[in-house]
């Protein structure tokens, strides 16, 4: 089953300003080059609550799923930008 990129892109819009800024950069830099596996991981990661997701991105909480580690690392790199 193919994941709807438009839906995932829309879900990257977050209520928490810090996350919204990170995802804006992430979408510009990486989104179009994600493969299906990465897109599936991102889709799953986006089901997290904003505060939990932000804690993983800013490093105050460990990543809770091994398969999300690549996405978290990519998001952390955007945080510095």
ChimeraX attribute file (.defattr): number of C-alpha atoms within 10 A of each C-alpha:
attribute: neighborCount
match mode: 1-to-1
recipient: residues
	/A:1	4
	/A:2	7
	/A:3	12
	/A:4	11
	/A:5	16
	/A:6	8
	/A:7	10
	/A:8	17
	/A:9	17
	/A:10	9
	/A:11	14
	/A:12	19
	/A:13	16
	/A:14	17
	/A:15	11
	/A:16	13
	/A:17	11
	/A:18	14
	/A:19	21
	/A:20	16
	/A:21	16
	/A:22	23
	/A:23	22
	/A:24	16
	/A:25	17
	/A:26	21
	/A:27	15
	/A:28	9
	/A:29	12
	/A:30	13
	/A:31	18
	/A:32	12
	/A:33	10
	/A:34	12
	/A:35	9
	/A:36	13
	/A:37	11
	/A:38	16
	/A:39	21
	/A:40	19
	/A:41	16
	/A:42	22
	/A:43	19
	/A:44	13
	/A:45	18
	/A:46	16
	/A:47	10
	/A:48	11
	/A:49	12
	/A:50	17
	/A:51	12
	/A:52	14
	/A:53	20
	/A:54	21
	/A:55	13
	/A:56	20
	/A:57	25
	/A:58	16
	/A:59	13
	/A:60	10
	/A:61	12
	/A:62	13
	/A:63	18
	/A:64	12
	/A:65	9
	/A:66	7
	/A:67	16
	/A:68	17
	/A:69	17
	/A:70	13
	/A:71	18
	/A:72	21
	/A:73	15
	/A:74	15
	/A:75	22
	/A:76	18
	/A:77	14
	/A:78	19
	/A:79	17
	/A:80	8
	/A:81	9
